[in-house]
């Protein structure tokens, strides 16, 4: 079984729920305390053993490339001003991993975005897929939890979280056999079901391990049930052909930064852990609660 060394980050979406903030900057670059969301996710991937990050970008996403690139002017200025602590933080970003970038010219679905990067993945190589809204507050990095399950079975894995029953129509939802310890063998994967038709409240959070077989299935699809090429449709086809698919209910709190409330919630939770502002933020929260 090959180790997972590469991760594909589909980041070509417009981020319309955060307009006008995302009119001129990617939603993945919105700040949580002092780092953009995407940096937290890349750091988690690297901590789980990922060595190469492949961003699938679109128009208006140049800021992501610039963020993870070497910045001569900035580093020169920090050296001249003797701000060596900040220089170290900046250099750590560009040295996190090997970065590659491909463009998704037309938004034809998340599966299509993955296919845009398929030429950078070897034919027998599993790969991590991670979307830009999957920030977690967890003791064990969620990526490691998903990869650990892949290494147990050697088949595709979907990261899962329980959501409120009223919100299942916003996510891909699964049903399957509970294997214990938060592990599931998935029997059905339904993209954005009606609330009354959802088989469970276990939703895909946007963290996957996919195998070459998944890429092959995606490559044969003209369009799925939604008219786009989606991972959910590829999983559905595999299940129809009795191919194995597993799910991992991730331990920790999913801070789905794709909506405003959870984005603010993430900022508060991570802010309370920050050495510089944590105490002052807690003091403010206490004052507001009076």
Buried (B, 14 or more C-beta within 10 A) or exposed (E): EEEBBBBBBBBBBBBEBBEEBBEEBBBBBBEBBEBBBBBBBBBBBBEBBBBBBBBBBBEBBEBBEEBBEEBEEEBEEBEEEEEEEEBEEBEEBBEBBEBBBBEBEEBBBBBBBBBBBBEBBEEEBBBBBBBBBBBBBBEEBBBBBBBBBBBBBBBBBBBBBEBEEEEBBEBBBBBBEEBEEBBBBBEBBBBBBEEEEBBBBBBBBBBBBBBBBBBEBBEEBEBBEEEBBBBBBBBBBBBEEEBBBBBBBBBBBBBBBBEEEBBEBBBBBBBBEEEEBBEEBEEEEEEEEE
